[in-house]
């Protein structure tokens, strides 16, 4: 029998408007010790089952269910492409009105994405090297779609990308995720109200120079803001999340004056000998 008060609490926690929650959802959580993890508004809920060391992402919304299916596929693809990584994927359950994905807890280091480029620089370079190992150089490739330091764990000798809910997006130019990550390294501190030092600017230019040397498509490296904004708005999968919440994608959050400063730094790279 479903506990009505428990069902009511869940609906309140996750702002679920449906009158009746799926029985499977209640049965899975009833009696469990769990912590609710705050996420962007994106039609999915995330909880941590402390007694099982598992993160469970679930949804009863069709768009959210699609994201969970994409994350399952992306996590499996990534695990196969990555060598010697700890096993992440635990379990996937899917029905027409409910889906969930269980992922094992990773005991790695999380780096704050709003810290300065200078502070985060060594970790960004580690992510760069890991990307090259996993994705392989090709004209078009699958994408993570939202790769920032918020979606990366750093272990002693390993780097792990997680949260693959946009894996269903169309393939993009090689280096798409790297450029998104490097651009976020200077944009997210700005969005958090922090000043950008001269050292930060130099470190950012060093990162962007890596993209140029890696021969990432110039449509991305020369005009990244316009490229990402157009790409997100034109991709069926990314566009759905954008319509729900613009805050999901940082390129839409940066004021025009700040964008000009960043674009000027990029232009300086192309106007000098690399």
C-alpha positions in Angstrom: 0.0 0.0 0.0 1.4 3.5 -0.9 2.1 5.8 1.9 0.1 8.9 1.0 2.0 11.3 3.2 5.3 10.1 1.8 4.0 10.6 -1.7 2.9 14.1 -0.9 6.3 14.9 0.5 8.0 13.7 -2.6 5.8 15.8 -4.8 6.6 18.9 -2.7 10.4 18.2 -2.7 10.6 17.9 -6.5 7.8 20.3 -7.4 5.9 17.5 -9.2 2.4 18.6 -10.3 0.9 15.2 -11.2 -1.9 14.1 -8.9 -0.6 10.5 -8.7 3.0 9.3 -8.6 4.0 6.0 -10.2 3.8 3.1 -7.7 7.3 2.0 -8.7 8.7 5.4 -7.7 7.2 5.2 -4.2 8.2 1.6 -3.7 11.8 2.4 -4.6 12.1 5.2 -2.1 9.7 4.2 0.7 11.8 3.2 3.7 15.1 4.3 2.1 17.5 6.8 3.7 18.1 9.4 1.0 19.3 13.0 0.6 17.8 15.3 -2.1 20.4 16.9 -4.3 19.6 20.3 -5.7 19.9 20.4 -9.5 19.0 22.8 -12.4 15.4 22.8 -13.3 15.4 20.1 -15.9 12.5 17.6 -15.3 14.6 15.2 -13.3 15.1 14.5 -9.7 18.4 13.4 -8.0 18.8 11.7 -4.7 21.7 10.1 -2.8 21.0 6.8 -1.2 23.4 6.9 1.7 23.0 3.3 2.8 23.9 2.1 -0.7 26.4 4.8 -1.8 24.3 5.3 -5.0 23.1 8.4 -6.8 19.7 7.8 -8.3 18.4 10.1 -11.1 14.8 9.7 -11.9 11.8 11.3 -13.7 8.1 10.9 -14.5 8.2 13.5 -17.2 8.7 12.4 -20.8 11.5 14.9 -21.5 13.1 13.9 -18.2 12.8 10.2 -19.0 14.5 10.9 -22.4 17.4 12.6 -20.6 17.8 9.6 -18.3 17.9 7.2 -21.3 20.5 9.5 -22.9 22.6 9.5 -19.8 22.5 5.7 -19.6 23.7 5.4 -23.2 26.3 8.1 -22.7 27.6 6.6 -19.5 28.0 3.2 -21.1 29.7 4.7 -24.2 32.1 6.7 -22.0 32.9 3.8 -19.8 33.7 1.7 -22.9 35.9 4.4 -24.4 37.7 5.1 -21.1 40.5 2.8 -19.9 40.9 1.7 -16.3 38.1 3.8 -14.9 36.1 2.6 -11.9 32.7 1.1 -12.8 30.1 3.9 -12.7 26.9 2.4 -14.1 24.9 0.4 -11.7 21.3 0.0 -12.9 18.8 1.4 -15.3 15.0 1.0 -15.2 12.6 2.3 -17.8 8.9 2.4 -18.3 6.6 4.7 -20.3 5.8 6.8 -17.2 8.9 6.4 -15.0 12.6 5.9 -15.4 15.6 5.9 -13.1 19.3 5.5 -13.4 21.6 4.4 -10.5 25.2 5.5 -10.6 27.9 4.5 -8.0 29.3 7.2 -5.8 32.8 8.3 -7.0 35.2 9.2 -4.3 37.0 11.9 -6.3 37.8 15.5 -5.9 35.4 18.2 -7.2 36.8 21.5 -8.3 34.6 24.6 -7.9 33.9 26.0 -11.4 33.6 29.5 -10.2 37.2 29.6 -8.9 39.7 31.6 -10.9 41.2 30.2 -14.1 44.6 30.4 -12.4 43.5 28.2 -9.5 41.7 25.7 -11.8 44.3 25.6 -14.6 46.1 22.3 -13.7 42.7 20.5 -13.5 41.6 22.0 -16.8 44.7 20.7 -18.5 44.0 17.2 -16.9 40.5 17.3 -18.4 42.0 18.3 -21.8 44.4 15.3 -21.8 41.6 13.0 -20.8 39.3 14.3 -23.5 41.9 13.6 -26.2 42.3 10.0 -24.9 38.6 9.3 -24.8 37.2 11.0 -27.8 39.9 10.4 -30.4 40.5 13.0 -33.1 37.8 12.9 -35.8 35.7 15.6 -37.6 32.5 14.9 -35.7 31.9 13.2 -32.4 29.4 12.5 -29.7 29.3 15.3 -27.1 28.8 15.6 -23.4 27.0 18.8 -24.1 27.5 20.6 -20.7 31.1 19.9 -19.8 32.2 22.2 -17.0 34.2 21.4 -13.8 30.9 20.8 -12.1 30.7 17.6 -14.2 34.2 16.2 -13.6 35.7 14.2 -10.8 39.5 14.1 -10.3 41.0 11.0 -8.8 44.7 10.6 -8.0 45.6 9.3 -11.5 42.3 9.5 -13.3 39.8 12.0 -14.6 36.1 11.1 -14.9 33.4 13.0 -16.8 29.8 12.4 -15.6 26.3 13.6 -16.1 25.7 12.5 -19.8 22.1 13.6 -20.1 22.7 15.4 -23.4 24.4 12.4 -25.1 21.4 12.2 -27.5 22.4 15.5 -29.1 23.6 15.4 -32.7 27.3 14.9 -33.2 29.4 18.0 -33.2 32.9 19.1 -34.2 35.8 17.5 -32.4 36.7 19.7 -29.5 33.2 21.0 -28.8 33.2 19.9 -25.2 36.8 21.1 -24.6 36.0 24.6 -25.9 32.8 24.7 -23.8 34.9 23.7 -20.7 37.7 26.2 -21.4 35.2 29.0 -22.1 33.4 28.2 -18.9 36.6 28.5 -16.9 36.6 32.3 -17.4 32.8 32.8 -17.8 31.6 31.1 -14.6 33.8 33.2 -12.3 32.4 36.2 -14.1 28.9 35.0 -13.6 29.7 34.6 -9.9 30.7 38.2 -9.8 34.5 37.7 -9.6 37.1 39.9 -11.2 39.4 38.5 -13.8 43.1 39.1 -13.2 45.9 39.5 -15.7 47.2 36.1 -14.7 43.7 34.6 -15.3 43.7 36.2 -18.8 47.1 34.6 -19.6 46.0 31.2 -18.4 42.8 31.4 -20.4 44.8 32.3 -23.5 47.1 29.3 -22.8 44.1 27.0 -22.7 42.5 28.4 -25.8 45.9 28.1 -27.6 45.7 24.4 -26.9 42.4 24.2 -28.9 44.0 26.0 -31.8 47.0 23.7 -31.8 44.7 20.7 -31.6 43.1 22.1 -34.8 39.6 22.4 -33.3 37.3 23.9 -36.0 37.7 27.7 -36.3 33.9 28.2 -36.2 34.3 27.3 -32.5 37.7 28.8 -31.6 37.2 32.2 -33.3 33.7 33.0 -32.2 32.7 30.6 -29.4 29.8 32.5 -28.0 27.9 32.8 -31.2 28.8 29.2 -32.1 27.5 27.7 -28.8 24.3 29.9 -28.7 23.4 28.9 -32.3 24.3 25.2 -31.7 22.2 25.0 -28.5 19.2 26.7 -30.1 19.3 24.5 -33.2 19.9 21.1 -31.6 16.7 19.3 -30.7 18.0 17.8 -27.4 19.9 20.9 -26.2 17.1 23.2 -27.2 14.6 21.4 -24.9 16.7 22.1 -21.8 17.3 25.6 -22.9 13.6 26.3 -23.1 13.1 25.0 -19.6 15.9 27.0 -18.1 18.5 29.3 -19.8 20.6 29.0 -16.7 21.6 25.5 -17.8 23.9 27.0 -20.4 26.4 29.7 -19.3 26.9 31.3 -22.7 23.5 32.9 -22.4 24.3 34.4 -19.0 27.4 36.5 -19.8 26.9 40.3 -20.4 27.9 41.6 -23.8 30.7 43.8 -22.3 32.3 40.7 -20.7 32.0 38.7 -23.9 33.9 41.4 -25.7 36.8 41.2 -23.3 37.0 37.4 -23.8 36.7 37.6 -27.5 39.5 40.2 -27.5 41.7 37.7 -25.7 40.9 35.1 -28.3 41.6 37.5 -31.1 45.1 38.2 -29.6 45.9 34.5 -30.0 45.0 34.5 -33.7 46.9 37.8 -34.3 50.2 36.5 -32.9 52.4 33.5 -33.8 51.1 30.4 -32.0 
